[in-house]
Amino acid sequence: MKESYNFEEIEKKWQRIWEEKKVFEVSEDPARPKFYCLEMYPYPSGRIHMGHVRNYSIGDVIARFKKMKGFNVLHPIGWDALGLPAENAAIKHGIHPKKWTLDNVDYMRSQLKKMGFSYCWSREVNSCLPEYYRWNQWIFLKMFEKGLAYRRMSWVNWCPQCRTVLANEQVIAGSCWRCDSPVTQKKMEQWFLKITAYAEELLSGHEKLSKWPEHVLQMQKNWIGKSLGALVNFEVPSLNKKIEVFTTRIDTIYGATFLVMSPEHPLASELIADHPDKEAIKSWIERTIAETRLKREARDEEKVGYDTGVKALNPFSGELIPVFLANYVLMDYGTGAIMAVPAHDQRDYEFAVKYGLNIRTVITPDSPEVKPEPGRAFEDYGILVNSGPFSGLSSEEAMEKMAAYAEEKGFGARSVTYRLRDWGISRQRYWGTPIPIIYCSSCGLQPVPYDQLPVEIPYEAEFTGEEGSPLERVPSFVNTTCPKCGGPARRETDTMDTFVDSSWYFFRYCSPREEKIPFDQEKARYWMPVDLYIGGVEHAILHLIYSRFFTKYLRDLGLTEVDEPFPHYLAQGMVTKDGAAMSKSRGNVVDPDDMIKRYGADALRIFILFASPPEKEFAWSEEGLEGCFRFILRVWNLFEENKDLFTGDSGDEGQLDEASYNRLLKKLHQTIKKVSEDIEVRFHLNTAISALMELVNVLRKEKDKLRPSQKGRKLLREALESLNLMLCPFAPHVAEELWEKTGHKELACESSWPAYDPELALEEMVTIVVQVNGKLRDKFEAPLDTEDELLKEKALSLPRIQEILAGRQPKKIVCVRNKLVSLVV
């Protein structure tokens, strides 16, 4: 069959035709509905991997489908091209980061074109080029003018291997997200973006994101970490100072038997000034500060601290309580000091037990059925005891009355705090956007004038691997003149975190050649927001929060009216092989180029979409890829066997097999309905492909019964044409070839999506019974041959079943097609 279905020639042919005819180039057209389909743009590491193939294949199906449905589709691509790997390559191989990056871009672009993705290549952006990163600098200067970009000393995450600062989000389990080296803490002067100014809006904006996965929203909520509570001042009589604490549980304050402060707290040195073990405590403070935030936050990390010998006054109980420094309190949450209530906080309990501190119960359960667990803190709400005039109140009542009392007496106030910290963007790197700031000994810190942008990355830097930015060792870059006084000055040598590049690139696609402003406002008004954004869940915090922050700032700057850039986000699962995520370090990478050479891009696209729903993990299997290649051959042969249907020869009239005709007619309309909804509504691309496979099987089975009659041949032709068009988003090359071979002059991808008759598409319904531990508990109606996953979802959503499960997860779910769902709990 290789001779008739020559996928190498077919795929090259149609890729050339699409490019020559500029099929996927678009411009603004107010008369047509728009659809902005976007996948997260890639880092040009050298070669695309199967994660790219999966991500971009999902987006390409949606984009092509929407085009066939009459939408004006923007489907762009670009390169997230700045970052440390280019510098590491320069050090290791002696090749300049710019050449390494642009060579990789050229190769990866050719790979993406081999896959037949429907990109609008004229809108390609590259973040390492001055025409792009000048706008990073422009946006930074606008933030600087508003006080949203600022510089201060800060403890930072430091990767000794990469020799650079990392954002909190870039520290994974205490290690660098790039090289897996253990991360330490280091005090440095850094540039920050005041993302905390948008903390509340970033949270409230979740209400508009109903088409985001719930677990992604929860990850963001946890990261922003809003806490409602109160600020309370504890006086330190011996120092004539006050220690301010933030608490979310002021109802437990009578149980506060000691205070705990972060080693970084500004008062720490005063507290231990007269301590007999002052030097030992100082050494411990240095070691503790050097540990990562995540290590110190971990609940199972050993709680270590020192009694400062100083006491503070509990303003509610009037009791003098000891003040400790401890490793489990962080300076960047609340005030860096907490009131420790060991009876009602597990970490405080463990600390109190270790150091023999007083444990006083002030909350009891509000139900006799609730029994506190021996040896553990009781952390639930309840009824106050041992709490002076507030005893007997519920926790909820007490929190309101105690906060009001603190305000009335002047030692406290209601307060809100966030876990979210300002975004440290300084990186001691070369291959990044230069921060547009100049330091003058006379005038101080000065912004680079807008008409001097971009501050370009100098290309004469040397890469030695020494600590600090290579920019520091380029005199022609560092030495400049002050824009205010004209005297000698020096440039900032830190560059921006590369997440700045990806925080607004989706706006740039709207007008990528705009030279006067980051993007044309009218064009962005037409295209934005992105209608569907597709990318890995690993970017739920790093990239998506930053992009939302930038969008809200650009709105406040008057450049856009959009509040949320991505109202619909699809988080695709990772590609695995042999039970583990594909990676070079594991040696389980499958090269897409090899698979394209052996099976063709269409077969690879179908397989990577067919084997799993987009949001689930995808397990690689070459046998599965071979199966998808055979499916394309079956389609090809089906058209070959029936090519006379498209020649205009009606043939002799014979007897129509009514039963066969009705079966195919109904199946055709059901398939069009299912494939349409699976693409547009459910994004179940795997079941859409499965429906096409079923239609092929029915066509093969019924064709010989239908060919004898003209009416049968007409239906066969209609079914084959509809199959051809429905196959187009998934396997566009073979679909175009078959469309041309069957006499069509227009392109398949520019043809209209087939329509279905709702009456003919009605599905036969069956009753599905639901068992729990073998007992019949409920039942529901479902279309015949409904997929197992959909049956499971429906069964678990039934109110009666939810009541029986009471929050428990079934250990096992067994589906018997068209009959039952059995849950084992």
N, C-alpha and C positions, 0 to 999 in steps of 0.2 A: 504493500500500500504506500510505501515511502515515495514511489514515483508520482502517484496522483496527489497525495497530500504532502507537498514539499514545504514544510513549515518555515524552513530557512528563507526560501525565496519569497513566500507569501508575506512573512512578517516584515522583511526588508522593503518589499514593494509598498505595503500600505503605510509604513512609517514614513517613507519618502513622499507618498501622495499627501498624507495629512500635513506634512511640513510644507510642501510646495503650495498647497491650497490654503494654508494658514487656517485650517479648519477650527482650531481651538483658540484662535485669537478673538478677543472680545473688546467692546467699548461700551460706554454707558448708553442705555437705551430706555428712557423713561416709559416708553410705550409697552415694554415687556417686563414681566416679573423677573426679578433677579434671584440668583442663588449663588452664594459665596461658599464654596467648598474648599476646606483647607486642612492639610495634614501638617503636623509639626515639621519645620524644615530641618534637614540633616546637617550634622557636623561632617565636613569633608575629610574623613579619616583615611580615605584611599580607595575603599571598595564598599558598595552597598552590601548589606547583609539581609538575612531572611526577615528580620524585624522590619526593615525598610520595605521589603517586598510586600509584606502583609499590610502594613499601615497604608502604603500608597495604593495597593490594589483595592482596599476597602473604599478609599476616597474616590478612586477612579470609577468604580461601579456606580457610586452615587452621582458623581458629576456627569457621567455619560447618560445615565437614566434621566436626570433632570433636563439635560439638553434635549433628549428625545421627547420629553414631556412639554417642550416649548419654552423652557426657562432660558434666560440670558445668564450663562454660567461662567463665573470667574473661578478658575482652578489653577492657582499659581504655584511656583516652586522657587526656592532660593537656597542660600547656604549660610549656615551659622558658623562663620569661617574664622573667627578669632578664638584664641585659647591656648592653653599650655602645651598640648601635644605637639603643636608646630614648633615650639621652642625646644622641646625634648628631642624632636627629630633633628633640629639644627645642631644640637649638642652632640647627638649620637652619630649622625651621618654627614655632618658638615654641609648641609644643604639649607639655604636661607628659608625661613618660615614662609615668606611670600611665595617663593617658587614651589615649595613643598605643597602649600595650600592650593595654589592655582592649578598645579598639575593634577592634584587629587580631584579638584572640581571638574576639570576637563574629562577625566576618566569616569567619574561617577555620573556626570551628565550623560555620557554615551551609554552607560549601563541603564539609566532610567529611560532613555529613549528606546533601548532594546526591549523594554517591558511594554512599550506602547501606551504609556500613560498620557492622558489627554491634557497636558500642561500648556498653559499660555506662556510659552518660553520668552516672549518679548518682554514680560514683566519680571524676569529673573532678577533677584537681588543678591548681593554678596556683601556680608557685613564687614569684610576685611578691606573693602575699597573705600577710599576717602569720600567718594560721593555718597556713601551710606553713613559711615561713622561720624561725618561732620555733623549730622543731625543728632546723634547721641550727645555730642558736645553742645549743640544748640539747646537741646532739652535740659541738659545739666545746668547750663547757665541760667535758663529761665527758672529752674528750681532754686538755684543759688540766690537769685534776686528775691525770691519769695521766702527765703529762709528754710527751704525744704532740702537743700544740699548744704552740709556743714562739716566742719573738721574738729575732731577732739581726740584726746588720748583715750584709749580703750584697750581692755583685754580682748584679744582676738584669738581665733583658732589658727594655729600655725602648723602647716605641713612641712616638716624638715626635709622631706624628700623633694617635693615640688618647690620648696623654698618660697612659699607664698601664703597669704591669708586666705582662709576659707570662710564662707558664710555658715551660720549654724546649720542651714539646710543641706550644706555640702559635706557635713560630717555624718557619716553613716556608721553606727555602732562604734563610735570612738575613732574611726579611721577616715582617711581622705577618700572622697568618692571617686577620685581619679586613679590613685595608685595604691590604695589600701594601707598606706603607712599610718602608724599611730599618730594622732594629732595631739599637740600640746597647746598650752596657753602662753601668750606673749603680749606684753604691753607695748602698744605702738600708737602713733598718731595716724588717724585714719579719716577718710571721707565717708560720710553717711548720707543716705536719703531718708527723709523723715516719713517713712511708710506708716508709722504709728499715728500720724495725723489723719489717716484714713481707716484706722482699725475698726471703728464702729460701722462705717459704711461698707467695708469689706465683709463684715458679718451680716448686716441687714440686706446687702445685695444678694445673699443666697436665696432670698424669697423669690427673686426673678429667675433663678436657675433651676426650674422644675425639670429640665431635661438633662440634668447632670446626674451621674451615679451618686446615690446617697452616701456611699462610703467615701467618695472623694470630697463631698461637702463636709462630712464629719472630720476628715483629716484636716481640712482647712480650719474648721471651727476649733479643733483641738490646738492647732498651731497658733491661732490668734489668741485663744485662751482667755476669753472674757470672764472676769470674776466680779460679782457684786458683793460688796462687803462694807467694812468700816475701817477708818484709820483711827488708831488709839495711841495716845502718848503715855509712855511709862517714864516717870521722872527718875533720874539717877542723882540722888541727893549729894553723894560724895564728890561728884564732878560738876554739879550744877548744870546738868545737861538733860535732854529729853531723848528717849529712843522711840521713834515712831514705828509702829507695826501696822501691817495691813492684815486683816482677818476676814474670812468669809463666814466664820462661825463665832460671832461675838456672843452668841448664846452660851458658849462654853467658857467665857472669860474667868469665871470664878474658879475654874479648874486649871487656870494657867499657873503652874508652879515654878516655872523658870522661863527666861527668854533665851532665844538662840539667834545669833547673828552670823552673817556671812563673813568669812575671813577677809573679803574685799571691802567690807563696810568702812566708810570714812572714820568712824569712831574706834575702829579696832585697835589702832596704835595707842590711843589715849587710854583705852580700857586696860591694856596690859603694861602701861608705862611703869607701874610700880610692882609688877608681878615678879616674884623671885625666880621664875622660870622663863623670863621674858625672851631670852635668846632662843631657847628651845621652841617656844611658841612661834617666834618669827620664822624659824626654819620650817616648822610645820605649815605655817601660812603659805610660804613660798611653794612648798611641794603641793599643797592642796590647790592653790590657784593654777598651777601648771597642769592639773588634771582637766579633762574635758568636761564640759557641761553635762553631756549625756551620762558619763560615768558617775558624776556626783548626784544626778537626778535619779539614778536607778534605785528602785525600791529594795533590791537585794544587796546593794552596796553597803559595806560595814559603816555604821555611823560612828564617826570619830570627832571628838571635840575637846575643848579646854575650858575649865572654869576660870573666868577672868578675875574672880575675887571681888567683883563689883556687884552691888545689888540694885535692883530697880523696884519702883513702887507700882503695884497693881492698882490702878485708879478705882476699880470697882470694889475689890476686897480690902484695900488698904494694907495688904501684905507686902513685905519686902522679899523679893525673890531673886535667886542668883542669875547672873548673865553669863551665858556660854558663847564661845565661838565654835561652829561646827561645820563639817564638810557638806552636809546635806541642805544647807541654805544657800541660795544663789542671790547675788546682788542685783541681777537684772529681772527679778520678779518681785512685785510689790515694792517694799522699801529696803529689802535686804535684811530684815529682822522679823522674826515671828514670835508670837506668844506660844509657848509650848504647852499643850494640854494632853499629857500622856494617857489619860483615861479615855480620850476620844480622838486620837490621831495615832495611827500605827507606827509611823516613823518616830514620833515623839515618845511613844511607849517603849520602843526598842532602845532609844537613847537613855530614857529614864531608868530602865532596868539595868543597863550596862553601867551607869554611873551612880546608881543608888539614890535617885531623886524621888521626891514625893509624887504620888499618883492619887489624885482626888476625883472621885466620880461626881459629876454634876448633871449628867443626863441619864435618865432611865427610860427603858422602852415604854411606848404608849399603849402597848398591848401585852397582856399576860402570856400570850402565845409566843412572843419574841423573847428568846433567852440569850443574853450576851455570851459570847464564846469565851471560855476560860483562857487566860493567857494572851488575849488579844484586846485591842482597843475597841470600844463600841462607837462606831463612827456615824450611825444613823441619827436622824432627828428623833426627838422624844419629848419627855417632860422634865423640866428643870428641877433639881434638888440642890441643896447646899449652896444656893445662889442668892442669899439675902432676900430682899423684897421681891425678887423675880421668881422665886421658887413656886412651883405649881403651874407656871405658864408652859405652853407648848413652845418648841423651838422657834416656830414661825412667828408666834406672838412676841416672844422674848427678843428676837433679833430686831424687830421694828422698835420696840419700847426701849431697848438698851442703847440702840444707835441714837434715838432721840434724846435719851438721858445724857449720853456722852456729849452731844452737841449743846445741850442746855448748860452743862457744867463746864464747857469749854476745853475738854481734854480729848475730844474725838469728833468725827464727822462721817457721814455716809460717803462711800467712795466706790469707784469702779477702777479696776486695773486690768491690764492685758499681759498675756505671756509674750505677745509679739514684740520684738525689739526692732529698732531702726536698722535699716539695711546697710551694712558695711560693704561699700563697693570698691574700696582700694585694693589693688592687687600689685604685688611687686614683680611685675611681668613686663615683657617687651611687646608681645603680640596681643595687644588689646588697644582699646580706644584711649589715647592720651587724655588725661584730665586737664581741661583748659584753664589752668590757674597759673599765675606768675607770682613769684615772691620777690619783693623789693625791700632792701634794707631800710629805705627811707619811707616808702609808702605802705609797706606791709603786703598783705595778700590782695592780689588784683586779678579780676577775671580777664581772660583774653577777649579783646573786642570781637563782636560778631563778624565784622568785615575781615578779620584775620583767620576765620575758620575756613577749612579744617586745620587743626594742629595735626600735621601728618606724622605717621610713624616713620622715623628715619631708617633708611635701609642699610646704613653702614655699621650697625651694632655688631659687637662680638659676643659669642655665646660660650661662656666658660663654665657655667654651672655654679658660679660663686653666688653667695647670698646677695640679695638685692636685685633690683631691676637692671638689665643690660642698658637701659636708657641712661642710668646714672653715669655710664662710662662713654657717653657720646657728647663731647663738648659742644659740637655744633647744634645739638638739640637743647642741652641744658642751659647754655649761656644765651641770654636774650636781653631785650631792653624793656624797661617798665613802660607800660602803655600810658601811665599817668604822668611820670616825671621825665621819661626818656633816659633815665640812668641805667646802669648795669643791673641785671636781675637774673633770676634762674627760673626755669620751668619746673612745674610739678612732674616728677618722674614716675609716680604711680599711674597705673592704667585702670580702666573700669572693669569690674566683674562682667564677664561675657553674657550674663543674664540680662544686662541692660540691652544688648543687641536684640534679644528675642522678645523684649517686653513691649515692642511697638511695631515690629516688622510687618504685621498683618495690615497696618495702616499704609505702610509704604507701598505695598502691592497695588493699592488703588491708583497710584500715580508714581511709578518708580523712577521716572526721569525728571520729576519736579526739581527745580534748581533754586527756588526762592524760599521755600518753607518745607518742613518735613513731608507733608503730603497735601495735595489739593483738596480743600475742604468740600467743594461741591462733588467731586468724584467720590470722596470718602462718604459723603452723605448718601450717595446712590448705593454704594456697595456694602457699607458697614451697617449692622454688625455681621460677623462671620456667621453664616446660617448653620454650618456644621463644622466642628473642629474635632480632629481625630489625632490621638497620640497616646503614648504610654502613661499608665497610672503613676509611674515613678516621678512624673512632673506635676503631680497634684499640688505640691507645695512650692517647689523651687520656681517653676515657670508660671504657673497659672495665677498665683497670688500676685506676683510681680506684674504680670500683664494686666490684671484687673486694676492694680494700683496706678500704673502708667495711664491706662485708659481714663480713669477718673481724674487724674491730674490734667491730661490733655483736654478733657471736657472743661475743667475749671479754667484752663488757659484760653478757652474759646475756639479750639481747633475742631471740636467734634461735639455732637449732641448725644453721643452714645455713652451709656452708663456701664454696660457690661459688654465686653468684646465678643464673648462666646456663649450665647444663650443656650446652645446645644453642644454638649461635649460627649464624645464617644471614646471611652478608654479601652483600647484594644489590648488583649492579653499577649504575653510574650511567646516567642517561639522556642520550643524545647526539643532536645534530642537526647535519647537515652536517659530520660528522667531529669535532665538538668537544662537550665537556660543555655542557649548557644553562646559560646564565647571562645576566643582564641586560647585563653588560659586553660580551658577544659579540653581543648583539642577536638571539639565536636561541631565545628562550624561547617556548614554546607555552603559552597560557593554558588550564588545564583547564576553566574556566567556558565558554569559547568552544566547546570540543569537546563538552561536555555539552549545550549548546544545540543543536548541529548534529546530533549522533549519539546522544546519551543516555549516561548513566553506564554502563549495561551494556556497550555497545559499547566504550567507553573501557577499562573493566576487562578485558574479554576481550583487546583488542588489546595492552595493556601487559603482559599475562601470556603472550600467545601468541607474541610476536615473538622471544623469547629466554629461555633458562633464567634463573632468578632471580639466580644468582651472576655472570652475564655482563653485559657492557655491552648496553644496549638502544638501538637506533638508531631515532629517531622517523621515521615515515612516515605522512602523512595517507592515502595510498593504502591502506596496511595497515589503518588505522582504518576506512576505507570498506568494505574487504573483510570485516572483523569485523561491521560493521553489516549487511551483506548476509547473513552467516551467520545472524544473529538473525532476519532476515526469512524465510530458508529454514525455520528451525525453526518460526516463527510460522505460515507457510503450511502446513507439514506437519501441524500440529495442526488448522488450519482445514479442510484437506482430509479429515481423518479424525475430525472431531468427533462423527460419528454413532456411533463406536465406544464413546463414553462415555455414550450416552443409554439404554442397556439394550436397544436394538433389535438382535436377533441377526441379522436378515436371513435370506435363503434359504440353505439349505445347498448348497454347491457342491463341486467337486472340489478337494482340497488338493494344492498343488504341494509335494511332499515335499522336493525339492532346495532350493527357495526357503525353505521353513520351516526346514530344517536350517542353511542358510547364516545366516539372521537369528538363530536361536537361539544358534549358536556365537559369532557376532559380538557379540551382546548380552552374553553371559557373559564373553567375552574383554575387552570394553570396560569392564565393571564392575570386573573384576580390575585392568586396567591403570590406569584412572583412580584407583581406590582406592590402589594402590601408588605411583603417580606423585605423589599428594598426600601420603600419609602416610609413605612410606619414602624416595622419591628426591627429593621436592620439585621434580620436573620438571613444573611446571604447564603449560608450553608443550606438552609431548607429551600431557598429559592432555586439553587442549583439542583437539589434533589427533585424538586418539582419538574424541572426541565428534563431530567433523566427519566422520570416517570412518563412524561409526554412522549419522549423518544421511544420508549418501550411500547407504548400504546400505538404509536404510528407504525412501528415495525410489525406489530401484531395485526393491525387492522387494514394496512395498505392494500394487500392483495384482494381483500373482500370489497374494497371501495373502488379500485381502479376500473372495473368493468363498466361503471356507469358515469355519465358526465357529471351528475350531481355529486357523486362520490369523489371524482377527480378534482372537482372544484373545491370541495372541502379539504382534500389532501393538500392542494396547493395553498389554500388559506392557512392551514395548520403549519405547513413547512415555512411559509413566509413569516408567520407569527413567531415560530420557534427561532428562526434566523434573527429576527429583531430582538427577541428577549435574550438571545445568547450574546448580542453585541456588547453590552457593558462588561460581561465576564470574559469573553474571548473575542476581542474586537477584530483581530486580524483575519481569523478564519471566517468570522461573520461577514466582514466586508468582501472577502473573496467569493463566498457563496452567494452573496447578494448580487455581485457583479455577474457571476456565472449564470444566474437565473434571469438575466436580462434587465436588471434595474440600472438606470442611468445615474440616479442620485446616490450619494453615499448612505450606507446603512445608518451610520451614526448621526446623520442629518435627517433621517426619516422619522415619522411620528411613531411613538410607542403604540402598540396594538391596544385596542379597546375591547372590553368584554360586556356581555349582556348579563346584568345581575340575576335575572331569572334563570338563565342557563348555568350560571356559576354557583347556584345554590348547592350546598353540599348535603349529602345524606348524613343524618345525625344518628348517633348511637348513645346509649346510656352507659356511663362509666360508674361502677360502684367503687367506693372508697372503704378500705379496711384498715383498722388500727389493731395491731397484734392479733390479726386473724378474725376480728369481729367486724361485721358490717356496721359502719357508722354514718355514711352519707352517700349521696350519688349526685351526678350532674350529667348534662347533655354536652356532647362534643362532636365535631365533624368526624366522619369516618376517616380512619387512618391518621388521626392527629399524632404529631410527633410526641415521643415520650417526655421530653423536657416541658412541653406545653401542658401535658397531662399532669405532671408533677406540680407545676406552678399553680394550676387551677385547683388541684386537690388541697394543696397547702393553704390556699387563700380562702377556703370555705370556712365560714364562721364556726360551724359545729366542730370542724377539725382543729381550728385554732384554739377553741375552748378546751378540747381534750388534751392537746399538746401542752397548753399552759406555758408556752415559751420554750419548751424542750425541742431539741433538734432530733429528727428521726435518725436512728443508727443506720437504717437501710430503707431504701424505697425501691419497690419492684413494680414495673409496669407491664401489664399484659395488653397488647394493642387491641383496642376496640372493646375491652372488657373491664379491666379493673386497675386500680392503683392501691398497692398494699404498703402500709407504713409499719415499720418495726421500731418501737420506742421502749 
